[in-house]
Amino acid sequence: MTYSELLLPRPAKLSPLHAPATRDWPRGCGCAGPVFPFLEAHGWTVITDPDANVHCTSPDGGMYVGFLPEAPAARHGDLWHIRTLNTDGEPVWQQTFPDGIPPQAVAGFLAGLLATPTALCAHCCS
C-alpha cells in the first residue's frame, strides 16, 4: 500500500445490525428520458435530424446539447455532447457523457447549469 492510498478517505463501515436497504440505482438505458422535456420547458429549441440524433440549443444560442446515438462519436462511447459557445460561436468548454449514464444524471447536470445565473463561480467571486 502506498502513502497516498493511506490518505484517501474511506467510507465508514456499517454494522451488520444496521444494514441499509438495498437500493436500485439509476442506470443508463440509451434513451434521452427526461432531458428534452426539461430543456423544452426552459425555452430551448429541440430538433431531431433524419438519423434520429437530437440537437438542442439554448434560447440565447450559448449552449448546445446533442443526444447523438447515430453519430460516429457514439461508436466510441460519446452519446451526449454538451458545450458552451462564446459570442463568435467557438466552444468555451465541452462535456461528453457515455451511453451508460442515466438520463436523469444528464438532466441534473443541465439543471445545475441552468440554475447558475452567472458565468462566474460564486465561490471565486466573493
Disulfide bonds with the S-S distance in Angstrom:
none
